[in-house]
């Protein structure tokens, strides 16, 4: 079951959901709108290697915005830091953003119970489009969990994305044992 706006607010009061900064106007009927953070990143290498640490170059979005181009994978970040301690958060694009030809995630739309961080966005576009710091970019939807939880993300020994950041985070696939 998806949490309604009232349920999201109740969970925030309990401390099981945190959104910083929180803006009541961003609370929808059953979601919370998140905005594009100040930073974007591109991978330095043209060919990425799943077994090595692929470094990124991070840059700030200027007041004039930044033009995203097709054929590139941009890593972005949400302005909002979130914590979700009792629900499964899903990050989805807003329809207004999709109608501009912007995809905000390739595969990583689902978070884990215990995820505490900003969200790194995997942004691609179908045509050139200018984006701006602070623009609405996605929406968080919270699902109830049935049953107890043994392995919270923020307590996992091998969790790769626990370090709090305001910049996008590159793939840590190279850290997996395979």
Backbone torsions as a table, in degrees:
resi	resn	phi	psi	omega
1	UNK	NA	138.8	178.7
2	UNK	-87.7	137.6	178.2
3	UNK	-72.0	140.5	174.3
4	UNK	-83.7	173.5	178.3
5	UNK	-57.5	-43.3	179.5
6	UNK	-63.5	-40.5	180.0
7	UNK	-68.0	-38.5	176.9
8	UNK	-59.7	-46.3	179.1
9	UNK	-62.7	-40.0	177.9
10	UNK	-63.0	-42.4	179.3
11	UNK	-67.1	-34.2	176.3
12	UNK	-65.3	-40.3	177.2
13	UNK	-62.6	-37.2	178.5
14	UNK	-74.4	-19.2	-178.3
15	UNK	90.5	9.1	179.2
16	UNK	-85.8	-18.3	172.5
17	UNK	-127.7	133.1	176.3
18	UNK	-130.5	135.1	173.2
19	UNK	-133.8	121.4	179.7
20	UNK	-130.7	125.1	-6.3
21	UNK	-75.6	149.6	178.9
22	UNK	-100.7	134.7	177.0
23	UNK	-130.0	113.8	-177.4
24	UNK	-53.4	-32.4	-179.5
25	UNK	-67.3	-17.8	179.9
26	UNK	-88.0	-3.9	179.3
27	UNK	-84.1	117.8	177.8
28	UNK	-93.6	-172.5	-179.0
29	UNK	-59.4	-39.0	-179.6
30	UNK	-148.0	35.4	179.5
31	UNK	-162.6	170.1	175.3
32	UNK	-127.5	124.6	-179.6
33	UNK	-76.7	133.1	175.8
34	UNK	-113.3	156.9	-174.8
35	UNK	-114.6	159.8	178.5
36	UNK	-72.8	128.3	178.4
37	UNK	-72.2	-178.2	-173.7
38	UNK	-75.0	-18.4	-170.1
39	UNK	-118.8	145.6	170.0
40	UNK	-124.0	164.9	177.8
41	UNK	-147.0	153.8	173.1
42	UNK	-129.3	147.9	174.6
43	UNK	-69.4	143.4	-178.9
44	UNK	-73.3	-37.5	-177.4
45	UNK	-91.7	146.4	177.8
46	UNK	-72.6	-36.5	178.3
47	UNK	-106.7	121.8	179.0
48	UNK	-92.0	145.5	-177.9
49	UNK	-121.6	118.2	-176.7
50	UNK	-63.1	-18.0	-178.8
51	UNK	-97.5	0.0	179.7
52	UNK	-127.1	165.6	178.1
53	UNK	-79.0	108.4	178.9
54	UNK	-87.6	115.1	-175.3
55	UNK	-81.8	151.6	178.3
56	UNK	-117.0	158.3	172.7
57	UNK	-112.6	118.3	-177.1
58	UNK	-97.1	140.5	178.7
59	UNK	-143.3	158.2	-176.2
60	UNK	-91.9	141.4	174.8
61	UNK	-78.2	124.5	-178.4
62	UNK	-76.9	172.4	178.5
63	UNK	-61.0	-28.2	179.7
64	UNK	-79.7	-4.2	-177.9
65	UNK	87.8	-173.7	-179.4
66	UNK	-141.7	134.8	-179.6
67	UNK	-89.5	116.0	175.3
68	UNK	-83.5	143.2	-177.6
69	UNK	-118.6	145.3	176.3
70	UNK	-62.3	154.1	177.1
71	UNK	84.8	3.4	177.6
72	UNK	-122.9	147.2	174.0
73	UNK	-102.6	114.7	177.5
74	UNK	-100.1	138.4	170.1
75	UNK	-100.8	126.3	176.8
76	UNK	-118.0	-175.3	-179.3
77	UNK	-148.6	147.2	175.6
78	UNK	-76.6	148.2	173.5
79	UNK	-66.9	-33.4	-175.7
80	UNK	-84.3	134.6	167.8
81	UNK	-89.9	135.0	-179.1
82	UNK	-130.1	153.4	170.4
83	UNK	-133.5	136.8	180.0
84	UNK	-135.3	107.5	-171.5
85	UNK	-104.4	-9.5	-177.2
86	UNK	-140.7	4.8	-176.4
87	UNK	-137.5	164.0	176.0
88	UNK	-97.2	115.0	178.4
89	UNK	-86.3	137.7	172.7
90	UNK	-119.1	134.2	176.0
91	UNK	-105.8	121.0	178.1
92	UNK	-122.9	155.8	176.5
93	UNK	-73.3	155.7	173.8
94	UNK	-83.5	147.5	-178.8
95	UNK	-61.3	-34.4	178.5
96	UNK	-62.4	-35.6	179.1
97	UNK	-73.1	-44.0	177.6
98	UNK	-60.4	-35.0	-179.9
99	UNK	-72.9	-10.8	170.9
100	UNK	-92.5	-0.1	179.6
101	UNK	83.9	21.9	-179.0
102	UNK	-102.9	124.1	170.1
103	UNK	-102.0	134.0	-176.4
104	UNK	-101.5	-9.8	173.8
105	UNK	-151.7	139.6	178.4
106	UNK	-80.5	-46.2	-179.1
107	UNK	-144.0	-19.9	-166.9
108	UNK	-95.8	60.2	178.6
109	UNK	-86.7	-18.0	-177.9
110	UNK	-99.5	132.1	172.3
111	UNK	-97.9	176.5	177.9
112	UNK	-109.7	152.7	171.9
113	UNK	-59.8	128.3	-177.0
114	UNK	99.1	-2.3	177.8
115	UNK	-69.6	127.6	-177.5
116	UNK	-135.1	96.2	-178.9
117	UNK	-179.7	179.3	164.8
118	UNK	-76.5	166.3	-180.0
119	UNK	-103.4	124.8	172.3
120	UNK	-79.6	131.1	-179.0
121	UNK	-101.8	140.5	176.7
122	UNK	-105.9	90.5	-167.5
123	UNK	-96.7	131.3	170.8
124	UNK	-137.1	156.4	-177.4
125	UNK	-132.7	153.1	179.5
126	UNK	-90.9	-18.1	172.9
127	UNK	-152.6	169.5	-179.7
128	UNK	-60.6	136.7	178.6
129	UNK	-151.0	137.4	179.4
130	UNK	-89.6	130.2	177.8
131	UNK	-118.2	160.6	-174.9
132	UNK	-132.9	146.6	172.3
133	UNK	-58.3	132.8	176.2
134	UNK	87.6	-3.7	179.9
135	UNK	-73.3	147.4	174.4
136	UNK	-59.7	134.0	-174.7
137	UNK	-128.2	-28.1	-177.6
138	UNK	-161.5	-176.8	178.3
139	UNK	-141.9	138.0	177.0
140	UNK	-93.3	132.2	177.4
141	UNK	-119.5	136.2	-176.7
142	UNK	-113.3	126.9	179.2
143	UNK	-107.2	142.5	174.6
144	UNK	-70.5	150.6	177.5
145	UNK	-107.6	135.9	177.0
146	UNK	-101.1	123.9	179.8
147	UNK	98.0	168.3	-179.6
148	UNK	-76.5	162.3	-179.4
149	UNK	-117.5	130.9	179.7
150	UNK	-103.1	-29.8	-167.8
151	UNK	-126.2	75.2	178.6
152	UNK	-66.7	139.8	-175.8
153	UNK	-58.0	-44.1	-176.0
154	UNK	-72.0	-3.8	177.8
155	UNK	-113.5	-3.5	-179.1
156	UNK	-68.9	134.3	178.4
157	UNK	-63.8	-36.6	-174.8
158	UNK	-101.4	15.2	177.4
159	UNK	-66.4	130.5	-172.6
160	UNK	-97.3	-12.2	-172.9
161	UNK	-123.8	42.2	-178.1
162	UNK	-94.3	-16.3	-177.3
163	UNK	-74.1	119.6	-177.3
164	UNK	-62.2	133.3	-175.8
165	UNK	-148.5	155.8	172.8
166	UNK	-110.5	4.6	179.1
167	UNK	-116.3	158.5	177.1
168	UNK	-61.9	153.1	179.9
169	UNK	-117.1	129.2	179.5
170	UNK	-69.9	168.6	178.1
171	UNK	-62.2	135.8	175.5
172	UNK	-109.0	25.5	178.4
173	UNK	-52.9	-36.1	-177.8
174	UNK	-60.6	-19.4	-179.6
175	UNK	-81.8	-14.4	180.0
176	UNK	-70.9	146.8	174.6
177	UNK	-93.1	116.9	179.3
178	UNK	-156.4	NA	NA
